[in-house]
């Protein structure tokens, strides 16, 4: 999955997903949110990317990803990519 934007796979019931989504929103970073409750088949895509069933899975424009990242992890990656 290569893109010029961030893609986040998550679900509303997931506390870490809500935290990461709130962080991205607060930083004003554009991203595509894939709701795994609304699109259960997307869970297979997230699992293929991460090799795990944990969420959120955040995929960056350089094709790297984080699984259940801390806010510090996300911020460091966004700075590395000059997105903030």
Secondary structure, 3 states (H helix, E strand, C coil): CCCCCEEEEECCCCHHHHHHHHHHHHHCCCEEEEECCCCCCHHHHHHHHHCCCCCCEEECCCCCEEECCCHHHHHHHHHHCCCC
